[in-house]
Amino acid sequence: MDIQQLIIAIIISGGSFFAGWFINSKIGKNKVASAEEQAKKILSDAERDTAAIQKEKMLEVKDEWYKKKHEFENEANQKRNKLQTYEKQLDTREENIDRKVDFLNKKEKDVNSLQKINDLKSTELTQKLIEIDKLIADENIRLERASGMSRDEARKLLLDNLVDSVKTEASQTLKDIRDKVKEEAKREAQKIIVQAIQRSAADHAVETTVSVLQIQSDEMKGRIIGREGRNIRAFEAATGVDVIVDDTPEAVILSGFDAFRREVARVSLERLIADGRIHPARIEEVVAKVKAELEEEIIRVGENTLLEVGLPGAHNEIIKHIGKMKYRTSYGQNLLQHSIEVAYLCGVMAAELGIDINLAKRAGLLHDIGKTADRSVEGPHAIIGLEMTRKYNENAIIVNAVGAHHDDIPMEHPIAALVQAADSISGARPGARRESVEGYAKRLEKLEEIAKSFKGVSATYAIQAGREIRVIVEHDKIDDAQADQLAHDIARKIQQEMEYPGQIKVVVIREVRSVSFAK
């Protein structure tokens, strides 16, 4: 039973295997046939699409070719038209040139004809001139016989009369022009200068060569002097200032021409007295410390001055030199106050004239910076200031204004003239500066000497402390019109040869006196 079942199972398994194999074989053949048909269809579609694309590209190429051909033909036509236009222009120019050549030939013939005519006329004119010269010579001989004078004498007399006449007329004309210009210029200048002065009223601190230090009691004088004078000698050596301890009650006098050294000495002595320890070592220590503090104070003064005037920063060395102005004087006038005032005056006048205000103020502030240079630097302070400002990269206009404010170099900008005017205004204020008696006397002598150097001047008198000079002229040598010209010439020579604060008025007096006696 088991064997039969096994055989039956084997038979059934074999039949199932055969049936599966047969079915799979049929299905595989059908798939292959279907795939081949699909491949043929794809190839057919691809060939059809390729043909369509090829046809489309051929059409595009033909269209592009026709388009390029059309553009080329249009461009060729345009160039052809231009060439034809140029040919016409050339033809026209050739015709014009031919006409001009014909015209020039005609003109040349006319010129030749005129040249011949001119040659004939020139010959005739030469003959006429010879005849006229002969007639003039004959007439001159008759005139010399009639007048009793030679030709040279007559010419001299005529020239003298002509020169006198022309001088009189020229002097009168110059006087009229000068009066008109003076009136207009004076009115405008007065307006500008008065406005500048009214808006700037800086104080004028008059420095002296001594500083007075008040002390609490005269007993301190002995301590200042020290045993056998060692303290006072050490103090004078450290500061470079003379210390005068005399009978003046409760006061010690510090004497020296350098204001900075006097200030160092004053502050140092105040501190020594307050501290109570006065001996050579302490003196040297305190003086060195005060000197360093004042050096820093100089820089602060320079920075504050720039802020006060309303100017931007400057080179550190420029700031230091501005601070040094506080301890410099010019004819007794504090240099820093003078420079600040000049800066304000320049700013006001520049505003009235429409010039750069900041440049004008900066030039005014730095115009005397050369006075703060060390003693080792030689030369006029204006030139020293020029070199300093140029070295520290100041504006070229400022450099020129600093160097030109005393006419040491030519002025190159109106700001230089403003600085010169403002400097004179500040220095000419009553009480601003002091002058030595010797210098004052020499200035008056020089003033009178310049006025006497002119022809026709009989006497000169300098009055009003040299602010005015009166010139007496000989009435028979100088007439009224020439008197005005003489005043102008004297004033100009004074400007060229003298240095003075403010201005000098020149008054020319011409007097005619007629005297008769009744008998």
Stockholm file with secondary structure:
# STOCKHOLM 1.0

chainA/1-519         MDIQQLIIAIIISGGSFFAGWFINSKIGKNKVASAEEQAKKILSDAERDTAAIQKEKMLEVKDEWYKKKHEFENEANQKRNKLQTYEKQLDTREENIDRKVDFLNKKEKDVNSLQKINDLKSTELTQKLIEIDKLIADENIRLERASGMSRDEARKLLLDNLVDSVKTEASQTLKDIRDKVKEEAKREAQKIIVQAIQRSAADHAVETTVSVLQIQSDEMKGRIIGREGRNIRAFEAATGVDVIVDDTPEAVILSGFDAFRREVARVSLERLIADGRIHPARIEEVVAKVKAELEEEIIRVGENTLLEVGLPGAHNEIIKHIGKMKYRTSYGQNLLQHSIEVAYLCGVMAAELGIDINLAKRAGLLHDIGKTADRSVEGPHAIIGLEMTRKYNENAIIVNAVGAHHDDIPMEHPIAALVQAADSISGARPGARRESVEGYAKRLEKLEEIAKSFKGVSATYAIQAGREIRVIVEHDKIDDAQADQLAHDIARKIQQEMEYPGQIKVVVIREVRSVSFAK
#=GR chainA/1-519 SS CHHHHHHHHHHHHHHHHHHHHHHHHHHHHHHHHHHHHHHHHHHHHHHHHHHHHHHHHHHHHHHHHHHHHHHHHHHHHHHHHHHHHHHHHHHHHHHHHHHHHHHHHHHHHHHHHHHHHHHHHHHHHHHHHHHHHHHHHHHHHHHHHHHSCCHHHHHHHHHHHHHHHHHHHHHHHHHHHHHHHHHHHHHHHHHHHHHHHHTCCCCCCBCCSEEEEECSCTHHHHHHHCGGGHHHHHHHHHHCCEEECCSSTTEEEEECSCHHHHHHHHHHHHHHHHHCCCSHHHHHHHHHHHHHHHHHHHHHHHHHHHHHHTCCCCCHHHHHHHHHGGGCEETTEEHHHHHHHHHHHHHHHHHHHTCCHHHHHHHHHHTTGGGGSCTTCCSCHHHHHHHHHHHTTCCHHHHHHHHHTTTSSCCCSHHHHHHHHHHHHHHTSTTTCCCCHHHHHHHHHHHHHHHHTSTTEEEEEEEGGGTEEEEEECTTTCCHHHHHHHHHHHHHHHHHHCCCSSCCEEEEEECCCCCCCCC
#=GC SS_cons         CHHHHHHHHHHHHHHHHHHHHHHHHHHHHHHHHHHHHHHHHHHHHHHHHHHHHHHHHHHHHHHHHHHHHHHHHHHHHHHHHHHHHHHHHHHHHHHHHHHHHHHHHHHHHHHHHHHHHHHHHHHHHHHHHHHHHHHHHHHHHHHHHHHSCCHHHHHHHHHHHHHHHHHHHHHHHHHHHHHHHHHHHHHHHHHHHHHHHHTCCCCCCBCCSEEEEECSCTHHHHHHHCGGGHHHHHHHHHHCCEEECCSSTTEEEEECSCHHHHHHHHHHHHHHHHHCCCSHHHHHHHHHHHHHHHHHHHHHHHHHHHHHHTCCCCCHHHHHHHHHGGGCEETTEEHHHHHHHHHHHHHHHHHHHTCCHHHHHHHHHHTTGGGGSCTTCCSCHHHHHHHHHHHTTCCHHHHHHHHHTTTSSCCCSHHHHHHHHHHHHHHTSTTTCCCCHHHHHHHHHHHHHHHHTSTTEEEEEEEGGGTEEEEEECTTTCCHHHHHHHHHHHHHHHHHHCCCSSCCEEEEEECCCCCCCCC
//
